[in-house]
Amino acid sequence: MNELDSAENFFNIQPKDTSKGHFYTSLIKSIFRIGAGAALCFGMLFTAGLLLIIAELLGIVEELV
């Protein structure tokens, strides 16, 4: 067994996810997070919190697609 085989067994490397649904959900989630950051810059705490909650919910959806 070489070093690469033992590393793969240790880390349990998964194949790359090629799902377009996963990619687009991740992209939308990033947009919500950027929006939350912008809202924080303008002192809009409620809006920032709401956008972060939506981003986290999208993270759950992302794992299901």
mmCIF file of the N, C-alpha and C atoms, coordinates in Angstrom:
data_MODEL
# 
_entry.id   MODEL 
# 
loop_
_atom_site.group_PDB 
_atom_site.id 
_atom_site.type_symbol 
_atom_site.label_atom_id 
_atom_site.label_alt_id 
_atom_site.label_comp_id 
_atom_site.label_asym_id 
_atom_site.label_entity_id 
_atom_site.label_seq_id 
_atom_site.pdbx_PDB_ins_code 
_atom_site.Cartn_x 
_atom_site.Cartn_y 
_atom_site.Cartn_z 
_atom_site.occupancy 
_atom_site.B_iso_or_equiv 
_atom_site.pdbx_formal_charge 
_atom_site.auth_seq_id 
_atom_site.auth_comp_id 
_atom_site.auth_asym_id 
_atom_site.auth_atom_id 
_atom_site.pdbx_PDB_model_num 
ATOM 1   N N  . MET A 1 1  ? 0.848   -1.175 0.000   1.00 0.00 ? 1  MET A N  1 
ATOM 2   C CA . MET A 1 1  ? 0.000   0.000  0.000   1.00 0.00 ? 1  MET A CA 1 
ATOM 3   C C  . MET A 1 1  ? 0.898   1.245  0.000   1.00 0.00 ? 1  MET A C  1 
ATOM 4   N N  . ASN A 1 2  ? 0.648   2.154  -0.933  1.00 0.00 ? 2  ASN A N  1 
ATOM 5   C CA . ASN A 1 2  ? 1.470   3.354  -0.980  1.00 0.00 ? 2  ASN A CA 1 
ATOM 6   C C  . ASN A 1 2  ? 0.842   4.466  -0.127  1.00 0.00 ? 2  ASN A C  1 
ATOM 7   N N  . GLU A 1 3  ? 1.521   5.619  -0.055  1.00 0.00 ? 3  GLU A N  1 
ATOM 8   C CA . GLU A 1 3  ? 1.056   6.722  0.796   1.00 0.00 ? 3  GLU A CA 1 
ATOM 9   C C  . GLU A 1 3  ? -0.300  7.257  0.357   1.00 0.00 ? 3  GLU A C  1 
ATOM 10  N N  . LEU A 1 4  ? -0.562  7.300  -0.954  1.00 0.00 ? 4  LEU A N  1 
ATOM 11  C CA . LEU A 1 4  ? -1.828  7.828  -1.457  1.00 0.00 ? 4  LEU A CA 1 
ATOM 12  C C  . LEU A 1 4  ? -2.992  6.938  -1.032  1.00 0.00 ? 4  LEU A C  1 
ATOM 13  N N  . ASP A 1 5  ? -2.808  5.619  -1.117  1.00 0.00 ? 5  ASP A N  1 
ATOM 14  C CA . ASP A 1 5  ? -3.871  4.703  -0.702  1.00 0.00 ? 5  ASP A CA 1 
ATOM 15  C C  . ASP A 1 5  ? -4.192  4.869  0.771   1.00 0.00 ? 5  ASP A C  1 
ATOM 16  N N  . SER A 1 6  ? -3.187  4.991  1.601   1.00 0.00 ? 6  SER A N  1 
ATOM 17  C CA . SER A 1 6  ? -3.444  5.134  3.034   1.00 0.00 ? 6  SER A CA 1 
ATOM 18  C C  . SER A 1 6  ? -4.096  6.474  3.336   1.00 0.00 ? 6  SER A C  1 
ATOM 19  N N  . ALA A 1 7  ? -3.745  7.533  2.611   1.00 0.00 ? 7  ALA A N  1 
ATOM 20  C CA . ALA A 1 7  ? -4.368  8.844  2.817   1.00 0.00 ? 7  ALA A CA 1 
ATOM 21  C C  . ALA A 1 7  ? -5.834  8.797  2.420   1.00 0.00 ? 7  ALA A C  1 
ATOM 22  N N  . GLU A 1 8  ? -6.156  8.130  1.303   1.00 0.00 ? 8  GLU A N  1 
ATOM 23  C CA . GLU A 1 8  ? -7.548  8.031  0.865   1.00 0.00 ? 8  GLU A CA 1 
ATOM 24  C C  . GLU A 1 8  ? -8.374  7.246  1.881   1.00 0.00 ? 8  GLU A C  1 
ATOM 25  N N  . ASN A 1 9  ? -7.808  6.203  2.447   1.00 0.00 ? 9  ASN A N  1 
ATOM 26  C CA . ASN A 1 9  ? -8.528  5.438  3.457   1.00 0.00 ? 9  ASN A CA 1 
ATOM 27  C C  . ASN A 1 9  ? -8.707  6.240  4.740   1.00 0.00 ? 9  ASN A C  1 
ATOM 28  N N  . PHE A 1 10 ? -7.721  7.029  5.103   1.00 0.00 ? 10 PHE A N  1 
ATOM 29  C CA . PHE A 1 10 ? -7.787  7.820  6.326   1.00 0.00 ? 10 PHE A CA 1 
ATOM 30  C C  . PHE A 1 10 ? -8.810  8.945  6.203   1.00 0.00 ? 10 PHE A C  1 
ATOM 31  N N  . PHE A 1 11 ? -8.797  9.658  5.080   1.00 0.00 ? 11 PHE A N  1 
ATOM 32  C CA . PHE A 1 11 ? -9.675  10.809 4.905   1.00 0.00 ? 11 PHE A CA 1 
ATOM 33  C C  . PHE A 1 11 ? -11.017 10.458 4.283   1.00 0.00 ? 11 PHE A C  1 
ATOM 34  N N  . ASN A 1 12 ? -11.177 9.254  3.741   1.00 0.00 ? 12 ASN A N  1 
ATOM 35  C CA . ASN A 1 12 ? -12.418 8.816  3.105   1.00 0.00 ? 12 ASN A CA 1 
ATOM 36  C C  . ASN A 1 12 ? -12.857 9.831  2.055   1.00 0.00 ? 12 ASN A C  1 
ATOM 37  N N  . ILE A 1 13 ? -12.010 10.078 1.065   1.00 0.00 ? 13 ILE A N  1 
ATOM 38  C CA . ILE A 1 13 ? -12.249 11.073 0.029   1.00 0.00 ? 13 ILE A CA 1 
ATOM 39  C C  . ILE A 1 13 ? -13.448 10.650 -0.822  1.00 0.00 ? 13 ILE A C  1 
ATOM 40  N N  . GLN A 1 14 ? -14.382 11.589 -0.991  1.00 0.00 ? 14 GLN A N  1 
ATOM 41  C CA . GLN A 1 14 ? -15.593 11.327 -1.764  1.00 0.00 ? 14 GLN A CA 1 
ATOM 42  C C  . GLN A 1 14 ? -15.409 11.833 -3.189  1.00 0.00 ? 14 GLN A C  1 
ATOM 43  N N  . PRO A 1 15 ? -16.105 11.218 -4.156  1.00 0.00 ? 15 PRO A N  1 
ATOM 44  C CA . PRO A 1 15 ? -16.016 11.720 -5.532  1.00 0.00 ? 15 PRO A CA 1 
ATOM 45  C C  . PRO A 1 15 ? -16.647 13.102 -5.646  1.00 0.00 ? 15 PRO A C  1 
ATOM 46  N N  . LYS A 1 16 ? -16.181 13.865 -6.631  1.00 0.00 ? 16 LYS A N  1 
ATOM 47  C CA . LYS A 1 16 ? -16.696 15.227 -6.838  1.00 0.00 ? 16 LYS A CA 1 
ATOM 48  C C  . LYS A 1 16 ? -18.179 15.176 -7.197  1.00 0.00 ? 16 LYS A C  1 
ATOM 49  N N  . ASP A 1 17 ? -18.964 16.078 -6.577  1.00 0.00 ? 17 ASP A N  1 
ATOM 50  C CA . ASP A 1 17 ? -20.387 16.181 -6.876  1.00 0.00 ? 17 ASP A CA 1 
ATOM 51  C C  . ASP A 1 17 ? -20.557 17.019 -8.132  1.00 0.00 ? 17 ASP A C  1 
ATOM 52  N N  . THR A 1 18 ? -21.108 16.439 -9.184  1.00 0.00 ? 18 THR A N  1 
ATOM 53  C CA . THR A 1 18 ? -21.266 17.153 -10.444 1.00 0.00 ? 18 THR A CA 1 
ATOM 54  C C  . THR A 1 18 ? -22.699 17.623 -10.658 1.00 0.00 ? 18 THR A C  1 
ATOM 55  N N  . SER A 1 19 ? -23.526 17.575 -9.631  1.00 0.00 ? 19 SER A N  1 
ATOM 56  C CA . SER A 1 19 ? -24.923 17.958 -9.743  1.00 0.00 ? 19 SER A CA 1 
ATOM 57  C C  . SER A 1 19 ? -25.062 19.455 -9.988  1.00 0.00 ? 19 SER A C  1 
ATOM 58  N N  . LYS A 1 20 ? -25.820 19.815 -11.019 1.00 0.00 ? 20 LYS A N  1 
ATOM 59  C CA . LYS A 1 20 ? -26.054 21.229 -11.304 1.00 0.00 ? 20 LYS A CA 1 
ATOM 60  C C  . LYS A 1 20 ? -26.925 21.849 -10.223 1.00 0.00 ? 20 LYS A C  1 
ATOM 61  N N  . GLY A 1 21 ? -27.853 21.077 -9.663  1.00 0.00 ? 21 GLY A N  1 
ATOM 62  C CA . GLY A 1 21 ? -28.713 21.587 -8.592  1.00 0.00 ? 21 GLY A CA 1 
ATOM 63  C C  . GLY A 1 21 ? -27.888 22.020 -7.390  1.00 0.00 ? 21 GLY A C  1 
ATOM 64  N N  . HIS A 1 22 ? -26.897 21.222 -7.040  1.00 0.00 ? 22 HIS A N  1 
ATOM 65  C CA . HIS A 1 22 ? -26.018 21.540 -5.915  1.00 0.00 ? 22 HIS A CA 1 
ATOM 66  C C  . HIS A 1 22 ? -25.243 22.820 -6.195  1.00 0.00 ? 22 HIS A C  1 
ATOM 67  N N  . PHE A 1 23 ? -24.740 22.951 -7.410  1.00 0.00 ? 23 PHE A N  1 
ATOM 68  C CA . PHE A 1 23 ? -23.963 24.137 -7.789  1.00 0.00 ? 23 PHE A CA 1 
ATOM 69  C C  . PHE A 1 23 ? -24.812 25.402 -7.717  1.00 0.00 ? 23 PHE A C  1 
ATOM 70  N N  . TYR A 1 24 ? -26.008 25.374 -8.316  1.00 0.00 ? 24 TYR A N  1 
ATOM 71  C CA . TYR A 1 24 ? -26.848 26.568 -8.350  1.00 0.00 ? 24 TYR A CA 1 
ATOM 72  C C  . TYR A 1 24 ? -27.361 26.927 -6.958  1.00 0.00 ? 24 TYR A C  1 
ATOM 73  N N  . THR A 1 25 ? -27.664 25.928 -6.155  1.00 0.00 ? 25 THR A N  1 
ATOM 74  C CA . THR A 1 25 ? -28.090 26.206 -4.779  1.00 0.00 ? 25 THR A CA 1 
ATOM 75  C C  . THR A 1 25 ? -26.958 26.865 -4.011  1.00 0.00 ? 25 THR A C  1 
ATOM 76  N N  . SER A 1 26 ? -25.738 26.393 -4.205  1.00 0.00 ? 26 SER A N  1 
ATOM 77  C CA . SER A 1 26 ? -24.581 26.976 -3.544  1.00 0.00 ? 26 SER A CA 1 
ATOM 78  C C  . SER A 1 26 ? -24.354 28.412 -4.002  1.00 0.00 ? 26 SER A C  1 
ATOM 79  N N  . LEU A 1 27 ? -24.552 28.668 -5.295  1.00 0.00 ? 27 LEU A N  1 
ATOM 80  C CA . LEU A 1 27 ? -24.394 30.012 -5.837  1.00 0.00 ? 27 LEU A CA 1 
ATOM 81  C C  . LEU A 1 27 ? -25.423 30.980 -5.231  1.00 0.00 ? 27 LEU A C  1 
ATOM 82  N N  . ILE A 1 28 ? -26.671 30.553 -5.152  1.00 0.00 ? 28 ILE A N  1 
ATOM 83  C CA . ILE A 1 28 ? -27.725 31.386 -4.571  1.00 0.00 ? 28 ILE A CA 1 
ATOM 84  C C  . ILE A 1 28 ? -27.446 31.636 -3.092  1.00 0.00 ? 28 ILE A C  1 
ATOM 85  N N  . LYS A 1 29 ? -26.979 30.600 -2.407  1.00 0.00 ? 29 LYS A N  1 
ATOM 86  C CA . LYS A 1 29 ? -26.636 30.737 -0.984  1.00 0.00 ? 29 LYS A CA 1 
ATOM 87  C C  . LYS A 1 29 ? -25.545 31.784 -0.798  1.00 0.00 ? 29 LYS A C  1 
ATOM 88  N N  . SER A 1 30 ? -24.558 31.795 -1.672  1.00 0.00 ? 30 SER A N  1 
ATOM 89  C CA . SER A 1 30 ? -23.481 32.791 -1.593  1.00 0.00 ? 30 SER A CA 1 
ATOM 90  C C  . SER A 1 30 ? -24.011 34.198 -1.825  1.00 0.00 ? 30 SER A C  1 
ATOM 91  N N  . ILE A 1 31 ? -24.952 34.346 -2.737  1.00 0.00 ? 31 ILE A N  1 
ATOM 92  C CA . ILE A 1 31 ? -25.545 35.662 -3.002  1.00 0.00 ? 31 ILE A CA 1 
ATOM 93  C C  . ILE A 1 31 ? -26.262 36.168 -1.752  1.00 0.00 ? 31 ILE A C  1 
ATOM 94  N N  . PHE A 1 32 ? -26.990 35.286 -1.064  1.00 0.00 ? 32 PHE A N  1 
ATOM 95  C CA . PHE A 1 32 ? -27.670 35.684 0.176   1.00 0.00 ? 32 PHE A CA 1 
ATOM 96  C C  . PHE A 1 32 ? -26.660 36.097 1.246   1.00 0.00 ? 32 PHE A C  1 
ATOM 97  N N  . ARG A 1 33 ? -25.542 35.377 1.334   1.00 0.00 ? 33 ARG A N  1 
ATOM 98  C CA . ARG A 1 33 ? -24.517 35.726 2.329   1.00 0.00 ? 33 ARG A CA 1 
ATOM 99  C C  . ARG A 1 33 ? -23.866 37.071 2.007   1.00 0.00 ? 33 ARG A C  1 
ATOM 100 N N  . ILE A 1 34 ? -23.611 37.330 0.736   1.00 0.00 ? 34 ILE A N  1 
ATOM 101 C CA . ILE A 1 34 ? -23.046 38.618 0.340   1.00 0.00 ? 34 ILE A CA 1 
ATOM 102 C C  . ILE A 1 34 ? -24.041 39.731 0.656   1.00 0.00 ? 34 ILE A C  1 
ATOM 103 N N  . GLY A 1 35 ? -25.319 39.471 0.383   1.00 0.00 ? 35 GLY A N  1 
ATOM 104 C CA . GLY A 1 35 ? -26.357 40.442 0.719   1.00 0.00 ? 35 GLY A CA 1 
ATOM 105 C C  . GLY A 1 35 ? -26.410 40.713 2.208   1.00 0.00 ? 35 GLY A C  1 
ATOM 106 N N  . ALA A 1 36 ? -26.233 39.668 3.009   1.00 0.00 ? 36 ALA A N  1 
ATOM 107 C CA . ALA A 1 36 ? -26.216 39.842 4.464   1.00 0.00 ? 36 ALA A CA 1 
ATOM 108 C C  . ALA A 1 36 ? -25.032 40.693 4.892   1.00 0.00 ? 36 ALA A C  1 
ATOM 109 N N  . GLY A 1 37 ? -23.889 40.488 4.272   1.00 0.00 ? 37 GLY A N  1 
ATOM 110 C CA . GLY A 1 37 ? -22.709 41.298 4.577   1.00 0.00 ? 37 GLY A CA 1 
ATOM 111 C C  . GLY A 1 37 ? -22.932 42.754 4.225   1.00 0.00 ? 37 GLY A C  1 
ATOM 112 N N  . ALA A 1 38 ? -23.549 43.003 3.084   1.00 0.00 ? 38 ALA A N  1 
ATOM 113 C CA . ALA A 1 38 ? -23.848 44.377 2.677   1.00 0.00 ? 38 ALA A CA 1 
ATOM 114 C C  . ALA A 1 38 ? -24.841 45.014 3.652   1.00 0.00 ? 38 ALA A C  1 
ATOM 115 N N  . ALA A 1 39 ? -25.845 44.241 4.081   1.00 0.00 ? 39 ALA A N  1 
ATOM 116 C CA . ALA A 1 39 ? -26.823 44.761 5.030   1.00 0.00 ? 39 ALA A CA 1 
ATOM 117 C C  . ALA A 1 39 ? -26.146 45.132 6.345   1.00 0.00 ? 39 ALA A C  1 
ATOM 118 N N  . LEU A 1 40 ? -25.184 44.327 6.773   1.00 0.00 ? 40 LEU A N  1 
ATOM 119 C CA . LEU A 1 40 ? -24.447 44.649 7.997   1.00 0.00 ? 40 LEU A CA 1 
ATOM 120 C C  . LEU A 1 40 ? -23.664 45.953 7.847   1.00 0.00 ? 40 LEU A C  1 
ATOM 121 N N  . CYS A 1 41 ? -23.096 46.171 6.668   1.00 0.00 ? 41 CYS A N  1 
ATOM 122 C CA . CYS A 1 41 ? -22.340 47.398 6.425   1.00 0.00 ? 41 CYS A CA 1 
ATOM 123 C C  . CYS A 1 41 ? -23.217 48.639 6.558   1.00 0.00 ? 41 CYS A C  1 
ATOM 124 N N  . PHE A 1 42 ? -24.499 48.482 6.245   1.00 0.00 ? 42 PHE A N  1 
ATOM 125 C CA . PHE A 1 42 ? -25.425 49.603 6.324   1.00 0.00 ? 42 PHE A CA 1 
ATOM 126 C C  . PHE A 1 42 ? -26.215 49.618 7.634   1.00 0.00 ? 42 PHE A C  1 
ATOM 127 N N  . GLY A 1 43 ? -25.856 48.732 8.572   1.00 0.00 ? 43 GLY A N  1 
ATOM 128 C CA . GLY A 1 43 ? -26.497 48.716 9.885   1.00 0.00 ? 43 GLY A CA 1 
ATOM 129 C C  . GLY A 1 43 ? -27.880 48.104 9.902   1.00 0.00 ? 43 GLY A C  1 
ATOM 130 N N  . MET A 1 44 ? -28.219 47.334 8.897   1.00 0.00 ? 44 MET A N  1 
ATOM 131 C CA . MET A 1 44 ? -29.543 46.709 8.815   1.00 0.00 ? 44 MET A CA 1 
ATOM 132 C C  . MET A 1 44 ? -29.465 45.308 9.427   1.00 0.00 ? 44 MET A C  1 
ATOM 133 N N  . LEU A 1 45 ? -29.477 45.249 10.747  1.00 0.00 ? 45 LEU A N  1 
ATOM 134 C CA . LEU A 1 45 ? -29.258 43.985 11.454  1.00 0.00 ? 45 LEU A CA 1 
ATOM 135 C C  . LEU A 1 45 ? -30.357 42.968 11.197  1.00 0.00 ? 45 LEU A C  1 
ATOM 136 N N  . PHE A 1 46 ? -31.610 43.409 11.195  1.00 0.00 ? 46 PHE A N  1 
ATOM 137 C CA . PHE A 1 46 ? -32.710 42.468 10.966  1.00 0.00 ? 46 PHE A CA 1 
ATOM 138 C C  . PHE A 1 46 ? -32.603 41.833 9.590   1.00 0.00 ? 46 PHE A C  1 
ATOM 139 N N  . THR A 1 47 ? -32.345 42.657 8.586   1.00 0.00 ? 47 THR A N  1 
ATOM 140 C CA . THR A 1 47 ? -32.217 42.153 7.213   1.00 0.00 ? 47 THR A CA 1 
ATOM 141 C C  . THR A 1 47 ? -31.039 41.196 7.099   1.00 0.00 ? 47 THR A C  1 
ATOM 142 N N  . ALA A 1 48 ? -29.915 41.553 7.717   1.00 0.00 ? 48 ALA A N  1 
ATOM 143 C CA . ALA A 1 48 ? -28.736 40.684 7.680   1.00 0.00 ? 48 ALA A CA 1 
ATOM 144 C C  . ALA A 1 48 ? -29.039 39.338 8.329   1.00 0.00 ? 48 ALA A C  1 
ATOM 145 N N  . GLY A 1 49 ? -29.689 39.377 9.476   1.00 0.00 ? 49 GLY A N  1 
ATOM 146 C CA . GLY A 1 49 ? -30.039 38.136 10.160  1.00 0.00 ? 49 GLY A CA 1 
ATOM 147 C C  . GLY A 1 49 ? -30.960 37.278 9.327   1.00 0.00 ? 49 GLY A C  1 
ATOM 148 N N  . LEU A 1 50 ? -31.957 37.908 8.720   1.00 0.00 ? 50 LEU A N  1 
ATOM 149 C CA . LEU A 1 50 ? -32.909 37.176 7.881   1.00 0.00 ? 50 LEU A CA 1 
ATOM 150 C C  . LEU A 1 50 ? -32.208 36.534 6.685   1.00 0.00 ? 50 LEU A C  1 
ATOM 151 N N  . LEU A 1 51 ? -31.308 37.278 6.045   1.00 0.00 ? 51 LEU A N  1 
ATOM 152 C CA . LEU A 1 51 ? -30.577 36.738 4.896   1.00 0.00 ? 51 LEU A CA 1 
ATOM 153 C C  . LEU A 1 51 ? -29.668 35.576 5.300   1.00 0.00 ? 51 LEU A C  1 
ATOM 154 N N  . LEU A 1 52 ? -29.056 35.667 6.477   1.00 0.00 ? 52 LEU A N  1 
ATOM 155 C CA . LEU A 1 52 ? -28.207 34.563 6.948   1.00 0.00 ? 52 LEU A CA 1 
ATOM 156 C C  . LEU A 1 52 ? -29.032 33.319 7.267   1.00 0.00 ? 52 LEU A C  1 
ATOM 157 N N  . ILE A 1 53 ? -30.219 33.513 7.829   1.00 0.00 ? 53 ILE A N  1 
ATOM 158 C CA . ILE A 1 53 ? -31.099 32.368 8.105   1.00 0.00 ? 53 ILE A CA 1 
ATOM 159 C C  . ILE A 1 53 ? -31.515 31.705 6.799   1.00 0.00 ? 53 ILE A C  1 
ATOM 160 N N  . ILE A 1 54 ? -31.870 32.513 5.800   1.00 0.00 ? 54 ILE A N  1 
ATOM 161 C CA . ILE A 1 54 ? -32.239 31.957 4.494   1.00 0.00 ? 54 ILE A CA 1 
ATOM 162 C C  . ILE A 1 54 ? -31.056 31.196 3.892   1.00 0.00 ? 54 ILE A C  1 
ATOM 163 N N  . ALA A 1 55 ? -29.853 31.754 4.015   1.00 0.00 ? 55 ALA A N  1 
ATOM 164 C CA . ALA A 1 55 ? -28.660 31.081 3.483   1.00 0.00 ? 55 ALA A CA 1 
ATOM 165 C C  . ALA A 1 55 ? -28.447 29.734 4.171   1.00 0.00 ? 55 ALA A C  1 
ATOM 166 N N  . GLU A 1 56 ? -28.679 29.679 5.470   1.00 0.00 ? 56 GLU A N  1 
ATOM 167 C CA . GLU A 1 56 ? -28.512 28.404 6.184   1.00 0.00 ? 56 GLU A CA 1 
ATOM 168 C C  . GLU A 1 56 ? -29.566 27.389 5.750   1.00 0.00 ? 56 GLU A C  1 
ATOM 169 N N  . LEU A 1 57 ? -30.783 27.846 5.535   1.00 0.00 ? 57 LEU A N  1 
ATOM 170 C CA . LEU A 1 57 ? -31.832 26.938 5.049   1.00 0.00 ? 57 LEU A CA 1 
ATOM 171 C C  . LEU A 1 57 ? -31.478 26.423 3.651   1.00 0.00 ? 57 LEU A C  1 
ATOM 172 N N  . LEU A 1 58 ? -30.914 27.292 2.835   1.00 0.00 ? 58 LEU A N  1 
ATOM 173 C CA . LEU A 1 58 ? -30.462 26.854 1.518   1.00 0.00 ? 58 LEU A CA 1 
ATOM 174 C C  . LEU A 1 58 ? -29.322 25.842 1.633   1.00 0.00 ? 58 LEU A C  1 
ATOM 175 N N  . GLY A 1 59 ? -28.498 25.968 2.678   1.00 0.00 ? 59 GLY A N  1 
ATOM 176 C CA . GLY A 1 59 ? -27.436 24.993 2.915   1.00 0.00 ? 59 GLY A CA 1 
ATOM 177 C C  . GLY A 1 59 ? -28.002 23.602 3.160   1.00 0.00 ? 59 GLY A C  1 
ATOM 178 N N  . ILE A 1 60 ? -29.129 23.549 3.860   1.00 0.00 ? 60 ILE A N  1 
ATOM 179 C CA . ILE A 1 60 ? -29.797 22.259 4.103   1.00 0.00 ? 60 ILE A CA 1 
ATOM 180 C C  . ILE A 1 60 ? -30.334 21.717 2.787   1.00 0.00 ? 60 ILE A C  1 
ATOM 181 N N  . VAL A 1 61 ? -30.979 22.587 1.997   1.00 0.00 ? 61 VAL A N  1 
ATOM 182 C CA . VAL A 1 61 ? -31.503 22.181 0.691   1.00 0.00 ? 61 VAL A CA 1 
ATOM 183 C C  . VAL A 1 61 ? -30.359 21.704 -0.197  1.00 0.00 ? 61 VAL A C  1 
ATOM 184 N N  . GLU A 1 62 ? -29.232 22.405 -0.132  1.00 0.00 ? 62 GLU A N  1 
ATOM 185 C CA . GLU A 1 62 ? -28.064 22.071 -0.949  1.00 0.00 ? 62 GLU A CA 1 
ATOM 186 C C  . GLU A 1 62 ? -27.607 20.627 -0.702  1.00 0.00 ? 62 GLU A C  1 
ATOM 187 N N  . GLU A 1 63 ? -27.658 20.196 0.528   1.00 0.00 ? 63 GLU A N  1 
ATOM 188 C CA . GLU A 1 63 ? -27.224 18.830 0.854   1.00 0.00 ? 63 GLU A CA 1 
ATOM 189 C C  . GLU A 1 63 ? -28.234 17.788 0.370   1.00 0.00 ? 63 GLU A C  1 
ATOM 190 N N  . LEU A 1 64 ? -29.465 18.208 0.134   1.00 0.00 ? 64 LEU A N  1 
ATOM 191 C CA . LEU A 1 64 ? -30.496 17.263 -0.305  1.00 0.00 ? 64 LEU A CA 1 
ATOM 192 C C  . LEU A 1 64 ? -30.571 17.121 -1.814  1.00 0.00 ? 64 LEU A C  1 
ATOM 193 N N  . VAL A 1 65 ? -30.028 18.122 -2.561  1.00 0.00 ? 65 VAL A N  1 
ATOM 194 C CA . VAL A 1 65 ? -30.093 18.056 -4.024  1.00 0.00 ? 65 VAL A CA 1 
ATOM 195 C C  . VAL A 1 65 ? -28.871 17.392 -4.596  1.00 0.00 ? 65 VAL A C  1 
# 
